[in-house]
């Protein structure tokens, strides 16, 4: 597919668009608008919009959608974010799986939930979660054998699932519950783009995909409801996320209802399984593909840990590994998120009408050569302090920003760093010869497959 905007590959900074000059992206189909181009080649299509202006108009059928492509305009949307906007279409499509939780709430309800959930992510709790992550990674590392072949993306997804379920439910989770969560979250994320761009009526058509989706959501929700009921009946803190959710209270002493607890668990499952599983796979891929990067990662882990198991306070000392993870999060980032305007709103110099759907795309921003020279190149040193300060605010947003910034950001970075440190302290992973890894766009950017072999470290 050719780029919708002819000169998108060599974008020059243009004067900010005026309200009357918001362009519609070329390439729209009759009646369907841009549904076919974005479903056919979503990553190429989104990246090409950078050449069409700071705000670009798309059509999903009859629905007008505005895409923000500029860091400054994106910050206008995200910071503070809850004054002129609410969550929008993307999050409404997540609601059947997540319920009405912090990931889908807006306005005063979002502020209330965010305040209530802060105790779940205190330093004391994070230290406990980090030990669970470490133990899970060590069990995985101990199960490997020198020269073993594996599908690393699936192994990392299962590792993330185990770490997440142990953090959520320290004692009572069963394999059936874990599998129900894994299967439900995979269907929820893999079909999200289609549910965003296709008309809502399509979800009511009894296709095989829609039937499977509804059954998976029901199974997942039933499994979680049973665990919450067990915890309510037990009535004591087990040192895990679910215990923390059940114990939080607002200023009036009111806690979360079972429905609200359920929604927060689903949100943490969404962000704690598919996303870290895919990202960990990409981290191992990039380390395995880049000998210089690998040498620096291994040397740093050896110097910092000196053969001991990592603790929470060791993680900030792994500075180069931190830059590797930051660069992976730039390259393989969430594809898009949405907002809906509550009133006429300004993004940069463009004015978006009230009650309009708006999209901002981390993938688009992170692959724009204006902010990240040679954007396809994996370069952890672009995050050295002297280099990072040149990156505009709003150009790097893997966890969003402002009022709706991901509340689990530190949890996620802790997991990525801890798991990678544990695995790379004992093993080197190399891509199977002749394998070409391809990006697959769902709600996340996943590898199509990641066959790797493990080789014991020789210090």
N, C-alpha and C positions, 0 to 999 in steps of 0.2 A: 504494500500500500504506500502510495506517495504521501509526503507530508501534507496536511491540510493547508498549511501556510507555506508558500513556495520557498521562502528563505529562512525557515525555522532552524536549519542546521547551523547557520552562521548569524545568530541573533545580534543585533546592535541595540544598545539602549536607546529607546525612543522617548520623546516627551510623554508625560502621563496623559492617559486618555481623558477626554472631557465627557460629561454625562451624556451628551447627544452622540458621542462617537464610539460607544461600545460596539465592537464588531461581532458579527456572528461568524463562527468558524465555517470555512468552506467545507464542502464534501457532504452536506446533509442530503439524505435520501427523501424522496417524496413521502409524505405522511409520517414516516418513521423518524425523520430528522437524523440525529447523530447516533442513534441506537446501534446500528450495524457497524460503523467504524470503531466505536469504543469497545464493543463486544468482540470484534474480530481481532483487533491488535491494540489492546488497551494501553500498553506502555508506550508504544510509538505514538499513538494518538495523543495521549496526555502530554508527552514531552514536546510534541510539535506545537502545542498551543502557546508556548513561550514566545513564539514569533508573531503572535496575533494581537498583542497588546497586554497591558497590565490586568485587564478584566476582559474576558471573552465570553460571548453568549453561545450556548449550545441549546439544542432542542431534543428532548427525549419524548418523541411523539409530539403531543401538544404542549408538553410542559417545558417552559423556559428555565434554563439553569445557567447561572453565571459562574465562571471559573476564574479564580484569582491566581495570577501567575507571578506576582512580584512580591518580594519579601516585605517591603514597606506596607503595601496594601494588605498582605496577609496578616501582619501585626495589627493593622486597624481592625481586622475582623476578630482576631484572637485575644487581643489585650485591650480592655479587660474581658470582652467577649460576651458577657451576659447582659449587657445593657441594651444593645440593639439587635441581638440575635438569640435564637434558641437552637436546639440541637439539629433539627432538620431531618431530611428524608433518610439518610444513611442510618441514623440511629433509630428511627421509627421501624425500619426493616429488621433491626436487631432485636426489637422488643419482644417478638414471639419467643425468642430463645432466652433473652436476658431478664425479661420482666421490667418493672419500673424501678430501676436502680440508679446508681450514680452515673453510669455510662449513658443512660437515656434521659435522665432528668434535666430540667432547665430551671432558671430563675431561683425563686426562694427555696423550692424543694431541693434543688441541687446544692445550694449553700447549706441547708440543714443537714443533708446527707454527708457532705464533705466534712462539716464540723464534727458530726457523730463518728465518722470513720477515721479521723486522725489518730485516735489511740491504737488502732489496728497496726499502724506503721511507725510506732515509737522506736527509738533506738534499741530499747530492751527487747522488743518483739523482733526487730530485724536481726539482732544477734542470734536469737533462737531460730528464726527461719533460715539464717545462713548456715547454721550447724546441720539442719535437716538437708539443705541443698548439698553440703559437703559430703554428708554420709551417703546420700543417694548417689552422688557422682563416684564416690570411692567404691561402692558396691558394683556400679557399672564397670569401672576400670578393673576391678578385681576379677570380673567375669570374662575378660578378654584374654585371648591367647596370641602369642607372637605369630604374625603372618595371617591372622584371621581376616576373612573378607566379610564385609557387612554393608548394609544400606544405611549409611550414617544419618541420613535425614530421618528415617523411621526410628533408629535407635535414639537419636536426640529428642524426638517427639515423645517417645515412651519415657525417657529419663525426665523430661519436663513434666509429664503427666504424674509420674511417681512423686517427684519433689513437690508439686503443687498439691496433690491429694494428701500427702503427709503433712504439709503445712496447714492445709485447710482442716483436715479431720485426722488428728494425730493417732487415734486408736481404732476407730470403728469402720473405716471405709472398707468395702469389700471389692474384690475384682470386678464383680458385675457393675457396681456403682462407678468404678473408675472407667470401665469400658463404655458405659452409657454416656458419661461426660465426654470422653474422647470422641466417640462417634458423633454425638450431637454437635459438639463444637466444630468438628471438621465439616459437617454438612452446612452449618451456619455460616462459616467463613468462606467456604468454597463457592457457595451460591449467592454470595452477597451482591456482587456487581450486577448480576442479571436481575436480582430482585429490585435493585435501585433503579435501573434504567427501563425495565419493562413495566407496563401499566399494572396497577394493583389488581385488576381483574384477572391477570394471568395466574396469580397465586391461588385463585379459587378453581382453576381448571384441574380436573383430577388426573394430571400426568403422573407417571411413575415417580419422577423426581419430587413432585409436590407431596405425594403420598408418603414417600420415604422420609421427607423432611418433617412432616407432621408427626409421624410415628416416632422418629428419633427425638423430637422435642418433648413429646409426651413421656417417653421412657426416661429421658434425662431429668425432667422435672419431677417425676415420681420418685426417682432414686434420691434426689437431693432432699425432697420433702420428708422422706423417711429418716434420713440422717439428722435433719434439724429436729424432728420430733424426739429422736433418741437423746439428743443433747439437752433439749428442754427438760425431759424427764430426769436425766442424770443430775442436772442442776449444779455442776461445779466446773471450774476453769481447768481445762486440760492443756493450757499453754499453746493453743493453736489458733488459727484465724477464726474459725467458727465460734470458739469460746469467746474470743474478743468481740466478735459481732454481737453475740447474745448479751454481753455485759455492758456495752456502751449505753450511756444515758445522756440526754440533753439537759439543759439548765433547769428544766421542770421535773427532772427525774424520769422522763419517758424514754423508753428504749425503742428498738426497732421491732416492728411486727414480724411475724413469720414470713409474710410475703416480701417484706423489705429485706430481711436476712437472706431469703432465697435469691432475690435479685442481685444482692451484693456477691453472693457465692458464685452465681452464674457469670457476673462481670469478671471476677477474679479468675474463673476458669477460662474465660475467653482470652484474657490477656496473659494468663499464666501457663497455657499449654501450647496452642498453635503458634503464638508469636515467639516465645523463647525457643521452642523446638526448631522452628525454621531458622531463627537467627543463629542458634548454636551450630546448626548444620553449615551455614554459610561461614561462620568463624573458623570451623575446622577446615572447610574447603579453602579459604584464603590462606590460612597458615600452611596447609599442605601444598598449595600451588606456588608459594613464594618462598624460596629457600632463605633469602635474606631476612624476611619477616620471621620465619620459623626460628632461625638461629637467635634472633634478638628476643623473641618470646621465651624460648627455652632457657636462654642465659639469664634473663631477668627472673624467671620463676625459681631457678636454681639459686640465684644470689639472694633473693628475698626470703624464700622459704627454707633454704638450706636443709632440704630433706624432710621437714616437718609438715604436718597437715595444716592447710591455711585456716586462719581465724578471720573473723569479720574485720578486725583492725588491720590485717595484712593487706586487704584488697586495695586500698588507696595507694599503697607502695608499689603496686604493679602498674606503673605509669604507662609503659609502652603497651602492655596488654590492654589497658584502658583505651589507648588511642586506636588500637586494632578494632576493638568493639565499637567505638564511635564511628570509625570509617565503615564498618560493616552495616551499621544502622543508617549511615548515609546512603550507601549503595543499594541495600535491600531493605527498603523502608515501607511502611504502609502506603497503599496506593492513593487513597483519597478519603476525605472526610467531608461532612456537610454541615451547613448552618442554614437557618431560615430567618430572614429579616423580620423583626417585630415592627419596625417602622422604616421609613426611608433612611438608608444608611450609606455612609461614605466609605469606600475602600480606595485608598490613595486619592486620586483626583476624580474617580468615577463614582457616580451615585447609583445605588441599587434600589429598585422600587420596593415598597413595603410588601411583605408576604411573598418574597421571592426565595427560591432555592439557590444556594450558593455552594460551590465546591472549592476546597483548597486541597492541593495534592502535595504531600511531602515528596513523593517520587519525582514529580515535575520540578520542584524547587531544588532538590538534591542533585538533579542531573542537568542543571542549567549551567553552561560554561561561563556565564557572566559571574556567577558566585563561586563556582568550583572549577577552575581551569582543568582541562583534560578530565572531564567528570567520570568517564568510564574506568579510569585508572585507579587501582587500589593503592592508596598512599596514606598510611597512618600518620606520617609526619606533617600532613596538611593540618593536623590538630595540635602541633607544637604551639605553645602560647604566642610566639611571634608571628606565626602564620594564621592561627585561628582568629586573631584580633582583626584581621582584614575581611573576615566573612560577615556580611551584613546581618543584623538582627532580623530574625524571621526567615532566614534562608535555610536554617537547619532546625527542623521541628519533628523529630521522630515521635515525641511524646506530646505534641501540640504545645500550647503555651497559654498563659493568662488564666482566666477563671476556670477553664475546662482542661487544664493540663492534667495528664494522667496522674492520679493520686498514687499509683503503684510504681512510679518511675524508679525510685531507689530500690525497691524490691526487685524490679526487672534487671537493673544494672548489677545488683549484688549477685543475682543468680547467674547471669552471663559470665561474670568475672570468676566467681567461685567454681563453677562447673568446668570452665576452660582451664583454670589453674590446676585443678585436681587431675583432669585427664592428661594435660600436656606435661605434667610432672612425671608421668609414668610411660606415656605412649606418644609416638609420632603417627599421624594418620596421613596416608597418601592416596590420592585419587587413582582408581584403577586405570591402567594404561589404555589409551584410545578412547576414553570417555569424554564426551562433550556435554557439559552441564548447561541446561537451558533454564532461563527464568520463566516461571509460570505465575501469572497474575490472578490471584484470588483477592480476598480482602488484604492479604499479605503478598509479598514476593517470595515464592517458594522455589526450591530447585526441583526440576522434573524428576531427577533421581540423583543419588549421591553415593555410588559404590566406592568404598574406600577399604584399604587394608591397614591393619594396625601393626606397628613395629615397636618393640620395647626400646625405651630410652637407654642410651649407653653413656652415662656421665663419666 
